[in-house]
């Protein structure tokens, strides 16, 4: 069961991922996503966000995120 603390960490991490995408910070994005799977809806949202930035390297990083099972 997810505690409030881990839930808040998840929200903060997702916000940091969105910021890294918006700022085209490839190294930070890789660090934030290290060994992490995510739900399909979140991944789809990030793909759309990365598409707005038109950075192929950022888009590839997002597309390579494994989906949660």
Residue pairs with C-beta under 8 A, 6 or more apart in sequence:
2 10
13 32
14 42
16 28
16 32
17 29
17 32
17 33
17 46
18 46
18 49
19 25
20 28
20 29
20 32
21 29
21 46
21 49
21 50
21 53
21 58
21 62
22 49
22 53
24 53
24 55
24 58
26 55
26 57
26 58
26 61
29 58
29 61
29 62
30 61
33 61
33 65
36 65
37 65
37 66
37 67
37 68
37 69
38 46
38 65
38 66
38 67
38 68
39 67
39 68
40 67
40 68
43 62
43 65
43 67
46 62
46 65
47 59
47 62
47 63
50 58
50 59
50 61
50 62
51 59
53 59
